Every structure is written in structure tokens, then in C-alpha cells.
């Protein structure tokens, strides 16, 4: 994903009740317009769970960690665990949340992008630099993401398939 995405500013002013689902929806819309397709709540092999994990048109993996409050943002010490599973990492925040902490060294602005979103749209306010995964790691992660998407699709069509396979 490059900074040249067709991003448009979030159209709705900040709302105190922004939820992670609202932010995820806006980000997914931004990504879909740019041919990046995501799954929410994607389990990683290290036991963590990515809020959004997707693949762009070139097969690069994107992870977005969504934070909807300052306390949630400041209290997250696990986010570096996601960096080994993606080519680009973004913070996803609601409109109006102070992005100041993300400029500090602890949040590694040199390798993390920032997306601001509401329930309708999103805007990349700081592009995420590419930190390319090793080809073997990318292949494994793309296959895991594809299998999770296919399983979720099938279970959505036929809930009786839920007990089979690995949930994701």
C-alpha cells in the first residue's frame, strides 16, 4: 500500500462513542477502494490476534491495530508482536483521538503508519513504510489468511460446518 491510495478524509466529526467496529468499517472501506481485502480478528501464530489483517494487490500483508481511547492506546504493550507478521503496520484510530503518543519513540513512528477512521470512511494520515517479510513467512501467512477467509465464508453459508476445521 502506498501513500498514493485514494484516501478521502473521514466525513463525520469526532464522536465520543466511536467504537472499534466503526473504525474497522471505515478502514475496510478505504482498503476495499484500493483493492486491499481484510479479515477482522485474525489469530496469529504467536497467540496474538490482529484487529484487521489483509492482503494488497501485490500480495503484501497489512495489519491494523485499532485503538479507540487514549488509555487503550497507552496501555498496549503487545503491538510490536504483530510486526513479524506483516509488511506494513498501521494504527487505526477514531477521528478526534489524540495521535500525539504515536510520535514517541516507544511507538516507532519510523515503521508504523496511522489511519484515522469513522464508521463511513478513513484517511491515511501517516503512511506505513514497507518492512518486507521473508518470502517463506509471507507465503505461510497468506495461506493462513486465505484459509481463515474461506472457512469463515463457508460457516457463514452453512453454520453446521462450525465444528470442523480450525476456527479463525
Phi, psi and omega in degrees: 000133180248168178296345183277013176303155178281061182278147176231146181299147174300131190273341186256137179296162181305138178235132183299336185261024178302134180249165176299325178296321177298312181297316179299318180298314179298318180294317179298324176294315177301311181297316182300320177298338183249020175061038172246122186246134190237158165241145175267157175051053182270117178294139176255162183290346179268008179093350177279170179226119179282133178300313173224136175223131183215176180232132177271179185296339179263007178084011178278146183262134179241135173239139175237126174257119185264133176229129183247359177217157179298318180298318178297317179295311183290335183271000184270107177256357185267350188302328179298340179295342181278338188297333179283359185240010182211159174272332178220139180237134177234148163269135175248121185232153174284158175302134176095345178285133180299119179270359183310313181302332182288352177271348181284156183302328180297337182257008172044064180300343178291342181231005183235130175270172179226131175239133175252133187214158168231192183287358186242331185195179181207164178219136174278115180262342171216116180296149176269123176293151179284130174237080191303133174286156170297146184304319180295318179295316180300317180301314180299314183291321177296317178296318178297317180296317179297315180296320178297317180295317180295318179297314180298321179296313181296315180296327175296324179280326184218087183302342179290349177276355184308319183291346187264148176078187181264120178297144175203000000 
